[in-house]
């Protein structure tokens, strides 16, 4: 599984990245977490509002700062 956090460096984008890393640690799953910060790459996903959470190429959430328990719930459903 691969998670990408889309955002150009705003506070919410950084926080979503941190929350996602904590969620991954708590689940114990082997998941790659990548930050995508260039506008060109973000636009490839069709995202117009950041931060965005992408799992295995599928946009899961945009424009929201998800909390750790919410991210864990999403990961466990995958």
C-alpha positions as a Markdown table, in Angstrom:
| # | Residue | x | y | z |
|---|---|---|---|---|
| 1 | Unk | 0.0 | 0.0 | 0.0 |
| 2 | Unk | 1.2 | 3.5 | -0.8 |
| 3 | Unk | -0.1 | 6.7 | 0.7 |
| 4 | Unk | 0.5 | 10.1 | -0.8 |
| 5 | Unk | -0.2 | 13.4 | 1.0 |
| 6 | Unk | -0.8 | 16.2 | -1.6 |
| 7 | Unk | -0.1 | 19.7 | -0.5 |
| 8 | Unk | 2.4 | 22.5 | -1.1 |
| 9 | Unk | 3.6 | 22.9 | 2.4 |
| 10 | Unk | 0.8 | 24.7 | 4.3 |
| 11 | Unk | 0.3 | 24.0 | 8.0 |
| 12 | Unk | -2.7 | 21.7 | 7.3 |
| 13 | Unk | -0.7 | 19.7 | 4.7 |
| 14 | Unk | 2.2 | 19.2 | 7.2 |
| 15 | Unk | -0.2 | 18.2 | 9.9 |
| 16 | Unk | -1.9 | 15.6 | 7.7 |
| 17 | Unk | 1.4 | 14.1 | 6.8 |
| 18 | Unk | 2.3 | 13.9 | 10.5 |
| 19 | Unk | -1.1 | 12.4 | 11.4 |
| 20 | Unk | -0.8 | 9.9 | 8.6 |
| 21 | Unk | 2.6 | 8.8 | 9.8 |
| 22 | Unk | 1.3 | 8.3 | 13.3 |
| 23 | Unk | -1.7 | 6.3 | 12.0 |
| 24 | Unk | 0.6 | 4.0 | 10.0 |
| 25 | Unk | 2.8 | 3.5 | 13.0 |
| 26 | Unk | -0.2 | 2.6 | 15.2 |
| 27 | Unk | -1.6 | 0.1 | 12.7 |
| 28 | Unk | 1.8 | -1.6 | 12.3 |
| 29 | Unk | 1.2 | -2.0 | 8.6 |
| 30 | Unk | 4.1 | -1.7 | 6.1 |
| 31 | Unk | 2.9 | 1.4 | 4.2 |
| 32 | Unk | 5.0 | 3.9 | 2.3 |
| 33 | Unk | 4.0 | 7.5 | 3.0 |
| 34 | Unk | 5.1 | 10.1 | 0.4 |
| 35 | Unk | 4.6 | 13.9 | 0.3 |
| 36 | Unk | 3.7 | 15.3 | -3.1 |
| 37 | Unk | 4.4 | 19.1 | -3.0 |
| 38 | Unk | 4.7 | 20.2 | -6.6 |
| 39 | Unk | 1.6 | 21.8 | -8.2 |
| 40 | Unk | 2.2 | 19.8 | -11.4 |
| 41 | Unk | 2.1 | 16.5 | -9.6 |
| 42 | Unk | -0.9 | 17.5 | -7.4 |
| 43 | Unk | -2.9 | 18.5 | -10.5 |
| 44 | Unk | -2.4 | 15.0 | -12.0 |
| 45 | Unk | -4.8 | 13.8 | -9.4 |
| 46 | Unk | -7.4 | 16.3 | -10.3 |
| 47 | Unk | -7.3 | 17.8 | -6.8 |
| 48 | Unk | -8.2 | 21.4 | -6.4 |
| 49 | Unk | -8.2 | 21.6 | -2.6 |
| 50 | Unk | -5.4 | 20.5 | -0.3 |
| 51 | Unk | -4.4 | 18.8 | 1.8 |
| 52 | Unk | -5.4 | 15.6 | 0.1 |
| 53 | Unk | -5.0 | 12.0 | 1.1 |
| 54 | Unk | -4.4 | 9.5 | -1.7 |
| 55 | Unk | -4.1 | 5.7 | -1.2 |
| 56 | Unk | -2.8 | 3.5 | -4.0 |
| 57 | Unk | -3.7 | 6.2 | -6.6 |
| 58 | Unk | -7.2 | 6.8 | -5.3 |
| 59 | Unk | -8.1 | 10.2 | -3.9 |
| 60 | Unk | -9.7 | 9.5 | -0.5 |
| 61 | Unk | -10.0 | 13.0 | 1.0 |
| 62 | Unk | -9.5 | 16.6 | -0.1 |
| 63 | Unk | -9.5 | 19.9 | 1.8 |
| 64 | Unk | -9.7 | 18.2 | 5.2 |
| 65 | Unk | -7.3 | 17.7 | 8.1 |
| 66 | Unk | -8.1 | 14.1 | 9.0 |
| 67 | Unk | -7.3 | 13.1 | 12.6 |
| 68 | Unk | -5.2 | 10.0 | 13.4 |
| 69 | Unk | -8.3 | 7.8 | 14.3 |
| 70 | Unk | -10.0 | 8.7 | 11.0 |
| 71 | Unk | -6.9 | 7.7 | 9.0 |
| 72 | Unk | -6.6 | 4.4 | 10.9 |
| 73 | Unk | -10.3 | 3.6 | 10.1 |
| 74 | Unk | -9.6 | 4.3 | 6.4 |
| 75 | Unk | -6.5 | 2.1 | 6.4 |
| 76 | Unk | -8.2 | -0.8 | 8.2 |
| 77 | Unk | -11.1 | -0.7 | 5.6 |
| 78 | Unk | -8.6 | -1.0 | 2.7 |
